């Protein structure tokens, strides 16, 4: 019974230490220690059996449970917002675009636009792609 209590304390210490790290590694070891505690409490097996249970359960938890748990708890990559979300989108030319003049319709809004290369000219009705936004002006090019 005393060995089972030691395994239980070890499991609780590992779980508490996991709260500081957040990598789910110590929590899996704590699960192995909890299984070893249960084995020690339920059977009169020698100490090496408890150690083997700890090792096997910990490895199984690390290999099977930890990856799934990390995928579930890790937030997805953040989506671009604001003007970064407009980069790479297609726009419709409303007014002729040349050097410092022109307008496009981008995501339902009208933006002033200029070509990426100063020599390029885009006529109304053409489809262009936004490379980036400079202030309130969309810098565009025609995708070939």
N, C-alpha and C positions, 0 to 999 in steps of 0.2 A: 504494500500500500504506500510506503514512503517513497518508493521509486516512481510510482504513478503521480504523486504530488509534485515531485521534482520535475518530471516531464511536463506537467500542467503549468507549473510556474515558468518553465523554459518557453512553453508555447505562448503564454501571456506576455512575457518579456519581448519575444520576437514580434508579436502582433503590435505591441506598443512602439517598438523601434520602427516598425513599418510606417506608423503614422508620421514619423519624422522624415522618412526617405521618399515614400510614394512610388517606389519602383515595382512593387508587388513581389519582390524576391523574398524578403523576410517573412511576408505573410504566408507564402507557400511553405517555407521552412517551419513556420508556426503550425501550419496544418499537419505537417509530418510529425511534429512534436506532440500535437494533440492526439494523433492516431497512435503514437507510441505510448502515450499516457493511457489511452483506452485499452491497448493491448496489455500493458502492465497491470492495470486494475482488474481486467476480466480473466487473465490467465496467470498461472504461476511459472511462466516461461522465464528462462534466464535473461540476463541483461542484454546479451548480444542479440537476442530475438527482438527486443525493443529497439535496439539500434538499427537492425535490419529493416524493421517496419518504418522507422523514421526515415531511413535512406530511401527506401522504395517509394513510399508515399510522397516524400518531398520531390523526388525526381519526376514522378508522374504528374504531380501538381504543376511543377515548373514546365514540363513539356506539353501538357494538355490544357490546363486551366489558365495559366498565366497569359499565354498569347491571346486567347479569346477574351479574357477579362481586360487586357490592355487595349485591344481593338475597340471594345465596347465603351471603355471609359475615356479614351483619347478623343478629344474634340476633332472634328474634321477640319481640313485646311480652310482658312477664311477666304471667302469670296471677295474679289476686288469690289470696292465701292467708290462712289463719287466719280471723278473724272478718270480714274484708273480703270473703271469698269467699261468706259467707252473705247479704250484703246483696242484696236483690232476689229472693231465693228464696221459693218458696211453702212454707207450713207448715200443718200440720193442728192445729186447736184441740183439745186434750185436756180441759182444765178451763176453765170459763167465764172469759173475760178481761174484766176491768173495773178501771179505775183501777190499783191496785197488786197485782192478783191474777190468776192464770191460768197455764196451761202450754200449750206447743205442742210438736209433734214436728217437728223441723227436721233434715233430712239424717240421719235415723235416730237422732237424739239428742233427749232431752227437755230443753227450756229453759223457764225462767220467762219470762213474757211480760207486757207491758202494752200498751194501745192507744196509738197515736200521739196521738189526741185523747182527752182524759180522759172525755168524755161517751160515747164509743163502747163498746158491749158486744158481745162475740162469744161465741157458744154453741158447745159441743162439736160436732165434726164439720164445722164451717165451715172454709173454706180462706182463709188470710190471707197477706199478703206482708210480708216483713221489710224495714223501712226501714233500720235500723241496730241495732247491739248496744251497750247501755250496761252495762258491767261484765259480769254474767252474765245479763242480761235482754234478751230480744229485743223491740224496739219494732216493733209490727205495725199494719197497716191492711188493710181489705178492698178489694180491687181491684174496681171497678165494671165 
